[in-house]
Amino acid sequence: MKVLFTKSNTLSSWIIRHVLNEPISHCAILLEDRDIVLHSTMDGVSVISAVDFYRQNEVLFSVDVSDNKAAHQFDNWDVEDMLILLDSPYDFVAFMALGVRALGKRLGINTKKVDVWQLSGMFLCTEFVDAIVRVDESNKLMTPMELYIILSKRY
């Protein structure tokens, strides 16, 4: 299992990268043995063939989390567990909160990082990856770049 960090040529990718001032706009989970990618887009949590995902996205970074004992220790996630989350809606409130946080950062205003949306059953791309990989219990609201930095230090 790998976490992929990407950008694309879509308007939403461009907006995300420029608002956050980061090179990455999206993250997803690649299940290499099944050749599929699971991710949360503005249409919600979905599955796509790896071939189609690579056609639509440029992978900037990837982190192999196959040996992630924490994820398996807490929830024993397997593919069927991940697929249960399919069609979960996108977390637009968290998306807007990231935008407000980015704007505050540019204005020199430190906004508090609060996890108020995890119980909603809705997912940003980073929230979805965190639900599977168990990245950071204290901060569910993170940008794809922040997630990449945490995972790259851990693996």
C-alpha positions as CSV (number, residue, x, y, z in Angstrom):
1,M,0.0,0.0,0.0
2,K,1.3,3.4,-1.0
3,V,0.1,6.9,-0.4
4,L,0.4,9.0,-3.6
5,F,0.8,12.8,-3.5
6,T,-0.2,14.4,-6.7
7,K,-1.2,17.5,-8.7
8,S,-3.2,17.7,-12.0
9,N,-4.0,20.2,-14.7
10,T,-7.5,20.8,-13.3
11,L,-8.7,24.2,-12.1
12,S,-9.4,22.7,-8.6
13,S,-5.8,21.4,-8.4
14,W,-4.4,24.8,-9.4
15,I,-6.6,26.6,-6.9
16,I,-5.7,24.3,-4.1
17,R,-1.9,24.6,-4.8
18,H,-2.0,28.3,-5.1
19,V,-4.2,28.9,-2.0
20,L,-2.1,26.6,0.1
21,N,1.1,27.7,-1.6
22,E,2.2,24.1,-1.9
23,P,3.1,21.9,-4.8
24,I,0.7,19.0,-3.9
25,S,-3.0,19.3,-4.3
26,H,-4.2,15.7,-3.6
27,C,-3.3,12.4,-2.0
28,A,-4.7,8.9,-2.5
29,I,-4.1,5.3,-1.5
30,L,-2.7,2.9,-4.1
31,L,-3.4,-0.8,-3.6
32,E,-0.7,-2.2,-5.8
33,D,-1.9,-5.8,-5.6
34,R,-5.3,-4.9,-6.9
35,D,-4.0,-2.1,-9.2
36,I,-6.6,0.4,-7.9
37,V,-6.5,3.8,-6.2
38,L,-8.9,4.9,-3.4
39,H,-9.3,8.6,-2.8
40,S,-11.7,11.3,-1.7
41,T,-12.5,13.9,-4.4
42,M,-15.2,16.6,-4.5
43,D,-17.5,13.8,-5.6
44,G,-16.7,11.8,-2.4
45,V,-14.7,8.7,-1.7
46,S,-14.2,6.6,-4.8
47,V,-12.1,3.9,-6.4
48,I,-10.4,4.2,-9.8
49,S,-8.0,2.0,-11.7
50,A,-4.4,2.9,-11.2
51,V,-4.0,3.4,-15.0
52,D,-6.8,5.9,-15.1
53,F,-5.6,7.7,-11.9
54,Y,-2.1,8.0,-13.4
55,R,-3.6,9.4,-16.6
56,Q,-5.4,12.1,-14.7
57,N,-2.7,13.0,-12.1
58,E,1.0,13.6,-11.9
59,V,2.5,11.8,-8.9
60,L,5.0,14.1,-7.2
61,F,5.8,11.9,-4.2
62,S,4.8,8.5,-2.9
63,V,5.3,6.8,0.5
64,D,5.1,3.1,1.0
65,V,3.1,2.4,4.1
66,S,2.8,-1.4,3.7
67,D,4.6,-2.0,7.0
68,N,2.3,0.4,8.9
69,K,1.6,-1.6,12.0
70,A,-0.3,1.3,13.6
71,A,-3.1,1.1,11.0
72,H,-3.4,-2.7,11.3
73,Q,-3.1,-2.6,15.1
74,F,-5.9,-0.1,15.6
75,D,-8.5,-1.3,13.1
76,N,-7.1,-4.2,11.1
77,W,-8.0,-2.4,7.8
78,D,-8.3,-4.6,4.8
79,V,-9.6,-3.8,1.3
80,E,-13.1,-4.6,2.2
81,D,-13.0,-2.2,5.1
82,M,-11.7,0.5,2.9
83,L,-14.4,-0.1,0.3
84,I,-17.1,0.4,3.0
85,L,-16.1,4.1,2.9
86,L,-16.9,4.4,-0.9
87,D,-19.4,7.1,-1.7
88,S,-18.8,8.8,1.7
89,P,-19.2,12.5,0.9
90,Y,-16.5,15.1,0.5
91,D,-15.8,17.3,3.6
92,F,-16.5,20.8,2.1
93,V,-16.4,22.4,5.6
94,A,-12.9,21.1,6.2
95,F,-11.9,22.2,2.7
96,M,-13.1,25.7,3.5
97,A,-11.3,25.6,6.9
98,L,-8.0,24.8,5.2
99,G,-8.6,27.8,2.9
100,V,-9.2,30.0,5.9
101,R,-6.2,28.6,7.7
102,A,-4.0,29.3,4.6
103,L,-5.3,32.8,4.3
104,G,-4.7,33.4,8.0
105,K,-1.1,32.1,7.6
106,R,-0.5,34.6,4.8
107,L,-1.9,37.4,6.9
108,G,0.2,36.4,9.9
109,I,-2.7,35.1,11.9
110,N,-2.2,31.8,13.6
111,T,-5.4,29.8,13.4
112,K,-6.0,27.0,15.8
113,K,-6.0,23.5,14.3
114,V,-9.2,21.8,15.5
115,D,-10.6,18.4,14.6
116,V,-14.4,19.0,14.6
117,W,-15.3,17.2,11.4
118,Q,-14.0,13.6,11.8
119,L,-17.3,12.4,13.3
120,S,-19.2,13.6,10.2
121,G,-18.3,10.6,8.0
122,M,-17.1,13.0,5.3
123,F,-13.6,13.1,4.0
124,L,-11.0,15.5,2.5
125,C,-8.3,13.5,0.7
126,T,-6.1,13.8,3.7
127,E,-8.8,12.8,6.1
128,F,-9.5,9.7,4.1
129,V,-5.8,8.7,4.0
130,D,-5.6,9.4,7.7
131,A,-8.6,7.2,8.4
132,I,-6.8,4.3,6.8
133,V,-3.1,4.9,7.7
134,R,-3.7,6.6,11.2
135,V,-1.2,9.3,10.5
136,D,-1.8,11.8,13.3
137,E,-4.4,11.5,16.0
138,S,-4.0,15.1,17.1
139,N,-4.5,16.9,13.8
140,K,-6.9,15.5,11.2
141,L,-7.0,18.8,9.3
142,M,-3.8,18.9,7.3
143,T,-2.8,19.7,3.8
144,P,-1.5,17.1,1.5
145,M,2.0,18.5,1.9
146,E,1.8,18.4,5.7
147,L,0.7,14.8,5.4
148,Y,3.6,14.0,3.0
149,I,6.1,15.5,5.5
150,I,4.7,13.4,8.4
151,L,4.7,10.2,6.4
152,S,8.1,10.8,4.8
153,K,9.7,11.2,8.2
154,R,7.9,8.0,9.5
155,Y,8.7,5.7,6.6
